């Protein structure tokens, strides 16, 4: 396993990784309209790869990673939307 640390204060906002079948972007320091900061992870399937094969994703291609609690709980639009509409893996149900 290769481990990379990518934090605010570094030279770049985006960590870009290319691997077999996809590209992955980890974007730090993005924020919502209220200026609450979060991290975005994007998965971009290869279309096509070096061998001419197209790849696809199963599941979400972008994920927002937000603090479980923020400085102003009423300002977290994205967290509130996720809490109101949980996906099956978030609440443990299969439906």
Order of alpha helices (4+ residues) and beta strands (2+ residues): beta-beta-beta-beta-alpha-alpha
